[in-house]
Amino acid sequence: MRLDAISAFFLLLLAVVGASGAFYSRTYWSQKKHPRSARQSRLWWSAMLASMGMVLTQSNGLHFLFAWESFALSAYFLVTLERDNPKVRAAGRLYLVASHAGTLALFGFFTSLAAQTGSWELGPMTSQTSLAPLFWVALLGFGIKAGVFPLHIWLPSAHANAPSHVSAIMSGVAIKMGIYGLVRFSSWLPLPAGAGWVVAGLGCVSAVLGVAFALGQHDVKRLLAYHSVENIGIILIGLGFAMIALDQGRPEWGLLALSGGLLHVWNHGLFKALLFLGAGAVLHSTGTREMSRLGGLWKTMPWTAALFTLGAMAISGLPPLNGFVSEWLIFSGLFDAGRLRTAASLGAVPAAILLGVTGALALACFVKVCGVVFLGAPRSEAAANARECGTGMRAAMGVLALGCLIIGLAPAFFWPTLLRVAGVWAQTAPDSGIANHLAPLGTAHALLALAILATAAAAIALLRGRQTRRQTWDCGYRAPTARMQYTAGSFAGIITAWFGWILRPSVHASLPEDIFPARSRLESHTPETVLEQVVTPAANSILRLADFARTFQHGRVQSYLLYLCAALVMLSIAAIL
């Protein structure tokens, strides 16, 4: 076993998010409300956390595979806790198939590594250049687990259909096991030519398309799942350009990009777990995940609304929260690379632009979520009768929200940790002078936070005791109803149209032909494009080919002899030619 700075960095995240999720589940998934699965939930939760801890500390390839498979299986049983639901069973099957596809790739990776090195023991192997092609196999196996686009096909359904505390641990920590594998073995293996560019390119694609698919979702948990794809892309941008910098001998800006990517591992773990727990509180109170059936929850669930909004600000990269710090570090690395007249600058500039576009789209997406779910009037009886979640659930969310605030307000405090992790990755002692970039940022964030608090306090003092009109714009209606509000689909309709070439949204309209129609209906749906239009047709073609081949397996020995003779004749002809 091995415990170094990289392992400890991921282990601490596992401990924080795992403990928060476990405390949250005591109310959310209690024995009283789920008598059949509450004990199973605790069993598989403990097994999953233990197996992920084993993954992070193994220095033996065979033991790594054992821990990895235990982690995958325990996660499957957590995803399918509500296995009476057909959608949950389908999501579990897809997760299991994708997980074992990744495990198969890793099995090939570790066995090939052991065959070439003569040992299952893991460690730095950068001097053995013949191992470089194995990085592509590792990228495939770990990329499936991380949910890199287009290997993400299992992620939206698994995260949406799992219990919310399971969604939080899977998005906040489990997919980071794929990132851990890439960080670990990009450090230990000699990298093939272009590896950094491929990783950075996958990061850009995942970031932009992940948030584009999120904008097209109406299910709040499925929307959050696609933001996991987006944030994995942001992490890969930092890691990819760090690999490029190391290859070109420019560690100074590579350190910035790597530090930003590593810090985003933690930041995403905190705010995405917070958001999933917030979505779980809404689901727990209303019984629905459909945003267009919610609305007005800030009145009845103020704590949940406030904590969810804080997480939304953090994931959108707004100061003074933690998401801004990690993205700012990545931007700084890309800007430094862009100023150099090298090949890296040619890729850093468009990567910085795409990262900026990703942030803008994420902000638009969470304006939609917070506006549709928490503001306005309730769109259903369930939303109108919602009640605030229990103290235990709010406390778990509060711990994660506090982490988002602390990293945002005191980023320089975490720099020594990032420096140690980066030093283990690069196998050198990086220059620590770059910490000067973080101290002014923390000061600016603290001043901004004080200004926000002062403004809020002044507004409350001015408005206290006054009768205020809540209706600032009625569009000609004195008493608008919930049906006149924006829905999740209409709010993002223009932006999703920009990405219609990949989202392929389907619209179903029911428009009566009467002169004065009493009711009309318009629904939009964004399919899982990669899964439904690429993977599924390819799998069906393979199944049809397999069914055709099966007709030759009928058990008649004479026919098998005929097949052998035909094969020998064809081989003889090929030899003659």
C-alpha positions in Angstrom: 0.0 0.0 0.0 1.0 3.6 -0.6 -0.1 6.8 1.0 1.4 9.9 -0.5 0.1 13.4 -1.2 -2.0 12.4 -4.1 -3.7 9.6 -2.2 -4.2 11.8 0.8 -5.7 14.6 -1.3 -8.4 12.3 -2.7 -8.9 10.4 0.6 -9.7 13.5 2.6 -12.4 14.5 0.0 -13.8 10.9 0.3 -14.0 11.4 4.1 -15.7 14.8 4.0 -18.3 14.0 1.4 -18.8 10.4 2.7 -19.4 11.6 6.2 -21.8 14.3 5.1 -23.8 11.9 2.9 -24.0 9.3 5.7 -25.3 11.8 8.2 -27.8 13.1 5.6 -29.1 9.6 4.8 -30.1 9.0 8.4 -33.1 11.2 7.7 -33.4 11.0 4.0 -33.2 7.2 3.8 -34.4 6.3 7.3 -35.4 2.8 8.5 -39.0 4.0 9.0 -39.5 5.2 5.5 -37.4 2.5 3.7 -37.6 -0.6 5.9 -36.6 -2.9 3.1 -33.5 -1.1 1.9 -32.2 1.1 4.7 -29.9 -1.5 6.1 -28.8 -2.5 2.6 -28.0 1.2 2.0 -25.8 1.4 5.1 -24.0 -1.9 4.2 -23.3 -1.0 0.6 -22.4 2.6 1.5 -19.7 1.4 3.9 -18.5 -1.1 1.3 -18.3 1.6 -1.3 -16.3 4.0 0.9 -14.0 1.3 2.0 -13.3 0.0 -1.5 -12.7 3.6 -2.8 -10.2 4.0 0.1 -8.5 0.8 -1.0 -8.3 2.1 -4.6 -6.6 5.2 -3.4 -3.9 3.4 -1.4 -3.0 0.4 -3.6 0.5 0.1 -5.0 -0.1 -3.4 -6.5 -2.0 -3.7 -9.8 -3.8 -6.9 -9.0 -5.0 -5.5 -5.6 -6.0 -2.3 -7.4 -8.3 -4.3 -9.7 -9.9 -6.2 -6.8 -10.6 -2.9 -5.0 -11.9 -1.3 -8.3 -14.3 -4.1 -8.9 -15.6 -4.0 -5.3 -16.1 -0.3 -5.7 -18.1 -0.8 -8.9 -20.3 -3.5 -7.5 -21.1 -1.7 -4.3 -22.0 1.4 -6.3 -24.4 -0.7 -8.4 -26.3 -2.0 -5.4 -26.5 1.6 -4.1 -27.9 2.9 -7.4 -30.5 0.1 -7.5 -31.8 0.5 -4.0 -35.3 1.2 -5.4 -35.1 -1.7 -7.8 -38.9 -2.1 -7.9 -38.8 0.9 -10.3 -38.1 -0.2 -13.9 -36.2 3.0 -14.7 -33.9 2.3 -11.7 -33.2 -1.2 -12.9 -32.4 0.0 -16.4 -30.1 2.7 -15.0 -28.3 0.0 -12.9 -27.9 -2.3 -15.8 -26.4 0.5 -18.0 -24.1 1.5 -15.1 -22.9 -2.1 -14.6 -22.2 -2.7 -18.3 -20.3 0.6 -18.6 -18.4 -0.1 -15.4 -17.3 -3.6 -16.6 -16.3 -2.2 -19.9 -14.0 0.2 -18.0 -12.8 -2.7 -15.8 -12.0 -4.8 -18.9 -9.8 -2.0 -20.2 -8.1 -1.7 -16.9 -7.6 -5.4 -16.7 -5.8 -5.2 -20.1 -3.8 -2.2 -18.8 -2.6 -3.8 -15.6 -1.9 -7.2 -17.1 0.1 -5.7 -20.0 2.0 -3.5 -17.5 2.8 -6.6 -15.3 3.8 -8.6 -18.4 6.3 -5.9 -19.6 7.7 -5.0 -16.2 7.7 -8.5 -14.7 5.8 -7.3 -11.5 2.4 -6.2 -10.3 4.0 -3.6 -8.2 3.2 0.0 -9.2 5.5 3.1 -9.1 7.3 5.5 -11.3 8.2 3.9 -14.7 8.9 7.0 -16.8 12.3 5.5 -18.0 10.6 2.6 -19.7 9.5 4.3 -22.9 8.0 1.0 -24.3 5.1 1.5 -21.8 3.9 4.7 -23.3 1.1 3.2 -25.5 -0.5 1.7 -22.4 -1.6 5.3 -21.4 -4.3 5.1 -24.1 -5.8 2.0 -22.5 -5.7 3.7 -19.1 -7.4 6.7 -20.5 -10.2 4.6 -21.8 -10.7 2.7 -18.6 -10.5 5.6 -16.3 -12.3 7.9 -18.7 -15.4 5.7 -18.6 -15.5 5.9 -14.8 -14.9 9.7 -14.8 -17.7 10.2 -17.3 -15.6 11.9 -20.0 -17.7 12.8 -23.1 -18.6 10.6 -25.1 -17.9 7.8 -22.5 -20.4 9.3 -20.1 -23.4 7.4 -21.4 -24.0 5.6 -18.0 -23.7 8.8 -15.9 -27.0 10.8 -16.4 -29.4 7.9 -15.7 -27.4 6.5 -12.8 -27.0 9.8 -11.0 -30.7 10.8 -11.7 -32.2 7.5 -10.5 -30.0 6.8 -7.5 -31.1 8.0 -4.0 -29.8 11.6 -3.6 -27.2 10.8 -1.0 -25.8 8.1 -3.4 -25.9 10.6 -6.3 -23.9 13.0 -4.1 -21.1 10.5 -3.3 -21.0 9.2 -6.9 -20.8 12.7 -8.5 -18.7 14.2 -5.7 -16.2 11.4 -5.2 -16.8 8.2 -7.2 -16.2 9.7 -10.7 -13.1 11.3 -9.2 -11.6 7.8 -9.0 -11.3 8.0 -12.8 -9.5 11.4 -12.3 -7.3 9.8 -9.7 -6.3 7.1 -12.1 -5.4 9.6 -14.8 -3.4 11.8 -12.4 -1.6 8.8 -10.9 -0.6 7.1 -14.1 0.1 10.2 -16.1 2.8 10.7 -13.4 4.1 7.2 -13.3 4.0 6.3 -17.0 6.0 7.7 -19.9 3.5 9.7 -21.9 3.0 9.0 -25.6 3.2 11.9 -28.1 0.2 14.1 -28.0 -1.3 12.7 -24.8 -1.7 16.1 -23.2 -3.4 17.5 -26.2 -5.9 14.6 -26.3 -6.7 15.0 -22.6 -7.1 18.7 -22.9 -9.3 18.3 -26.1 -11.5 15.8 -24.3 -11.7 18.2 -21.4 -12.9 21.1 -23.7 -15.5 18.8 -25.4 -16.8 17.5 -22.1 -17.0 21.0 -20.5 -18.9 22.6 -23.4 -21.2 19.7 -24.4 -21.8 18.7 -20.7 -23.3 22.1 -19.9 -25.1 22.2 -23.2 -26.9 18.9 -22.4 -27.6 20.2 -18.9 -29.4 23.2 -20.3 -31.8 20.9 -22.2 -32.8 18.9 -19.1 -36.1 19.2 -17.2 -35.2 16.8 -14.4 -33.2 18.6 -11.8 -31.1 15.5 -10.9 -30.4 14.7 -14.5 -29.4 18.3 -15.1 -26.9 18.1 -12.2 -25.6 14.8 -13.6 -24.6 16.5 -16.9 -22.9 19.2 -14.9 -20.7 16.4 -13.6 -19.6 15.8 -17.2 -18.9 19.6 -17.6 -16.8 19.8 -14.4 -14.8 16.7 -15.3 -14.0 18.5 -18.5 -12.7 21.5 -16.5 -10.5 19.2 -14.5 -9.1 17.6 -17.6 -8.3 20.9 -19.2 -6.0 21.7 -16.3 -4.5 18.2 -16.3 -4.0 18.1 -20.0 -2.2 21.4 -20.2 -0.1 20.5 -17.3 1.0 17.4 -19.3 1.7 19.7 -22.3 3.8 22.1 -20.1 5.8 19.2 -18.6 6.5 17.9 -22.1 7.7 21.3 -23.3 9.8 22.0 -20.2 7.6 24.9 -19.0 6.5 23.8 -15.5 5.7 27.3 -14.3 2.4 27.8 -16.2 1.8 24.0 -16.1 1.8 24.2 -12.3 -1.0 26.8 -12.4 -3.1 24.6 -14.7 -2.5 21.5 -12.7 -3.2 23.2 -9.4 -6.4 24.6 -10.8 -7.5 21.1 -12.0 -6.6 19.5 -8.7 -8.4 22.1 -6.6 -11.4 21.7 -8.8 -11.5 18.1 -7.8 -12.2 19.2 -4.3 -14.4 22.1 -5.3 -16.6 20.0 -7.5 -16.8 17.4 -4.8 -18.1 19.9 -2.3 -20.6 22.0 -4.4 -21.9 19.1 -6.5 -22.6 17.0 -3.4 -24.3 20.1 -1.9 -26.4 20.5 -5.0 -27.5 16.8 -5.1 -28.3 16.9 -1.4 -30.4 20.0 -2.0 -32.2 18.4 -4.9 -32.8 15.4 -2.6 -34.4 17.7 0.0 -36.7 19.1 -2.7 -37.5 15.5 -3.9 -38.0 14.4 -0.3 -40.5 17.2 0.3 -42.4 17.3 -3.0 -42.0 13.8 -4.5 -40.9 15.1 -7.9 -37.7 15.9 -9.8 -39.5 17.7 -12.7 -38.6 21.4 -12.5 -41.8 22.4 -14.3 -43.9 20.9 -11.4 -42.1 22.9 -8.8 -41.8 26.6 -8.1 -42.1 29.0 -5.1 -40.2 26.8 -2.7 -38.1 29.6 -1.3 -41.1 30.5 0.9 -41.6 27.1 2.4 -38.0 25.7 2.1 -35.8 28.8 2.8 -32.8 27.0 4.1 -32.7 24.5 1.2 -33.2 27.3 -1.2 -30.3 29.4 0.3 -27.9 26.4 0.5 -28.8 25.3 -3.1 -28.3 28.8 -4.4 -24.9 29.0 -2.7 -23.9 25.7 -4.4 -25.3 27.1 -7.7 -23.1 30.2 -7.4 -20.1 28.1 -6.6 -20.5 25.7 -9.6 -21.1 28.7 -11.9 -17.6 30.0 -10.9 -18.9 33.2 -9.2 -16.7 35.0 -6.6 -16.2 34.8 -3.6 -16.8 31.1 -3.7 -14.5 28.1 -4.3 -15.4 27.4 -7.9 -14.0 30.8 -9.0 -10.6 30.0 -7.4 -9.9 26.8 -9.2 -11.2 28.1 -12.6 -9.1 31.3 -12.0 -6.0 29.2 -11.6 -6.7 27.3 -14.8 -7.3 30.5 -16.6 -4.0 31.9 -15.3 -2.1 28.9 -16.6 -3.8 29.2 -20.0 -3.1 33.0 -20.2 0.5 32.4 -19.3 0.8 29.8 -22.0 -1.0 32.0 -24.5 1.7 34.7 -24.1 4.4 32.3 -25.3 5.1 31.8 -28.9 5.0 28.1 -28.8 2.6 25.3 -29.9 1.0 25.4 -26.5 -0.2 29.0 -27.0 -2.1 27.9 -30.1 -4.2 25.5 -28.0 -4.3 27.6 -24.8 -6.2 30.5 -26.3 -9.2 28.5 -27.7 -9.2 26.4 -24.5 -9.5 29.6 -22.4 -12.3 30.9 -24.7 -14.2 27.6 -24.4 -13.7 27.6 -20.6 -15.2 31.1 -20.5 -18.2 29.9 -22.6 -18.7 27.0 -20.3 -18.9 29.3 -17.3 -21.4 31.6 -19.0 -23.6 28.6 -20.0 -23.4 27.2 -16.4 -24.5 30.5 -15.0 -27.5 30.6 -17.4 -28.3 27.0 -16.5 -28.4 27.6 -12.8 -30.4 30.8 -13.2 -32.9 28.6 -14.8 -32.8 26.0 -12.0 -33.1 28.5 -9.1 -35.7 30.5 -10.9 -38.0 27.7 -11.9 -37.6 25.6 -8.8 -37.5 28.2 -6.0 -38.9 31.4 -7.3 -42.3 32.3 -8.7 -45.6 30.6 -7.8 -46.0 26.8 -7.1 -46.9 24.9 -10.2 -48.4 21.9 -8.5 -50.1 21.0 -5.2 -47.0 19.1 -4.1 -44.9 22.3 -4.4 -47.5 24.4 -2.7 -47.6 22.0 0.3 -43.8 21.5 0.6 -42.1 21.7 4.0 -38.5 22.3 5.0 -36.3 19.3 5.4 -35.0 18.0 8.8 -32.2 19.5 10.8 -29.9 16.6 10.0 -30.3 17.0 6.3 -29.7 20.8 6.6 -26.6 20.3 8.8 -25.0 17.9 6.2 -25.6 20.5 3.5 -24.3 23.3 5.7 -21.0 21.5 6.2 -20.5 21.3 2.4 -21.6 24.9 2.0 -19.1 26.0 4.7 -16.3 24.2 2.7 -17.2 26.2 -0.4 -17.0 29.4 1.6 -13.7 28.6 3.3 -11.8 27.7 0.1 -13.2 30.8 -1.6 -12.3 33.2 1.2 -8.9 31.7 2.1 -7.4 30.0 -1.0 -3.8 30.8 -0.1 -4.2 28.5 3.0 -4.6 25.5 0.6 -1.7 26.3 -1.6 0.9 24.3 0.3 -1.3 21.2 -0.1 -1.7 21.7 -3.8 2.1 22.3 -4.1 2.8 19.0 -2.4 0.4 17.1 -4.7 1.8 18.8 -7.8 5.3 17.9 -6.6 4.4 14.2 -6.4 2.8 14.3 -9.8 5.7 16.1 -11.5 8.3 14.2 -9.4 10.0 17.5 -8.8 9.9 20.3 -6.2 7.9 23.1 -8.0 8.5 26.7 -7.4 6.2 28.0 -4.6 6.5 31.7 -5.6 3.2 31.4 -7.4 1.4 31.4 -4.1 1.6 35.2 -4.4 -1.3 34.9 -6.9 -3.7 33.5 -4.3 -3.2 35.9 -1.4 -4.6 39.0 -3.2 -7.5 36.8 -4.5 -8.4 35.8 -0.9 -8.3 39.4 0.2 -10.5 40.5 -2.7 -13.0 37.7 -1.9 -13.1 38.6 1.8 -13.8 42.3 0.9 -16.5 41.2 -1.6 -18.1 39.0 0.9 -18.2 41.8 3.5 -19.7 44.1 0.8 -22.4 41.6 0.0 -23.3 41.1 3.7 -23.4 44.9 4.3 -25.6 45.4 1.3 -28.0 42.6 2.4 -28.1 44.0 6.0 -28.9 47.5 4.7 -31.6 46.3 2.4 -33.2 44.3 5.2 -33.1 47.3 7.5 -34.6 49.6 4.9 -37.4 47.2 4.0 -38.3 46.1 7.5 -41.9 47.0 8.4 -42.7 48.4 4.9 -45.4 47.2 2.7 -43.8 46.3 -0.6 -45.3 45.2 -3.9 -43.9 41.9 -4.9 -45.3 42.2 -8.4 -42.9 44.4 -10.3 -44.0 43.6 -13.8 -47.4 42.1 -14.6 -47.4 42.2 -18.5 -50.9 43.4 -18.5 -52.1 40.8 -16.0 -53.1 41.9 -12.5 -52.9 38.4 -11.1 -50.8 36.1 -13.2 -51.0 32.4 -12.6 -48.4 29.7 -12.4 -49.2 28.7 -16.0 -47.9 32.1 -17.2 -44.4 31.5 -15.8 -41.3 30.3 -17.7 -40.9 26.5 -17.7 -37.6 24.7 -17.7 -37.9 24.2 -21.4 -38.9 27.7 -22.4 -36.3 29.4 -20.3 -33.4 27.7 -22.1 -35.1 27.3 -25.4 -32.9 29.8 -27.3 -29.6 28.5 -25.9 -30.5 24.9 -26.5 -31.4 25.8 -30.1 -27.7 26.8 -30.6 -26.7 23.2 -29.8 -29.5 21.6 -31.7 -27.0 19.8 -33.9 -25.9 17.6 -31.0 -28.8 17.8 -28.6 -31.4 16.8 -31.2 -34.4 18.0 -29.1 -37.8 16.6 -29.9 -40.9 18.8 -29.6 -44.4 17.4 -29.2 -47.3 19.9 -29.8 -51.0 19.5 -29.4 -52.6 22.6 -30.9 -56.4 22.6 -31.3 -57.7 23.9 -34.6 -60.7 25.8 -33.0 -60.9 29.5 -33.5 -60.9 30.0 -29.7 -59.0 27.0 -28.4 -59.5 26.2 -24.7 -56.2 24.4 -24.2 -53.0 23.7 -26.1 -49.9 21.7 -25.1 -46.3 21.9 -26.1 -43.6 19.5 -24.7 -39.9 19.3 -25.5 -37.5 16.4 -24.7 -33.7 16.2 -25.1 -32.7 12.6 -25.7 -29.5 11.0 -24.6 -28.0 11.6 -28.1 -24.8 9.5 -27.7 -26.5 6.6 -26.1 -29.7 6.5 -28.1 -28.4 7.5 -31.6 -24.8 6.1 -31.5 -24.2 3.4 -28.9 -27.6 1.7 -29.0 -27.8 1.4 -32.9 -24.2 0.0 -32.9 -25.0 -2.5 -30.1 -28.2 -3.6 -32.0 -26.1 -4.1 -35.1 -23.7 -6.3 -33.2 -26.6 -8.3 -31.7 -28.1 -8.9 -35.1 -24.7 -10.1 -36.4 -24.4 -12.4 -33.4 -27.9 -13.8 -34.0 -26.9 -14.5 -37.6 -23.7 -16.2 -36.5 -25.6 -18.2 -34.0 -27.5 -20.0 -36.9 -24.3 -21.8 -37.7 -24.1 -23.2 -34.2 -26.7 -26.0 -34.5 -24.8 -29.0 -33.1 -24.4 -31.1 -36.3 -20.9 -32.5 -36.6 -21.1 -32.9 -40.4 -21.7 -29.2 -40.8 -18.8 -28.3 -38.5 -16.5 -30.6 -40.6 -17.8 -28.8 -43.7 -16.8 -25.4 -42.1 -13.3 -26.7 -41.4 -12.9 -27.9 -45.0 -14.1 -24.6 -46.4 -11.7 -22.7 -44.1 -8.8 -24.9 -45.3 -9.7 -24.3 -48.9 -9.8 -20.5 -48.4 -6.5 -20.6 -46.6 -4.9 -22.6 -49.4 -6.2 -20.1 -52.0 -4.9 -17.2 -49.9 -1.5 -18.9 -49.6 -1.3 -19.5 -53.4 -2.2 -15.9 -54.1 
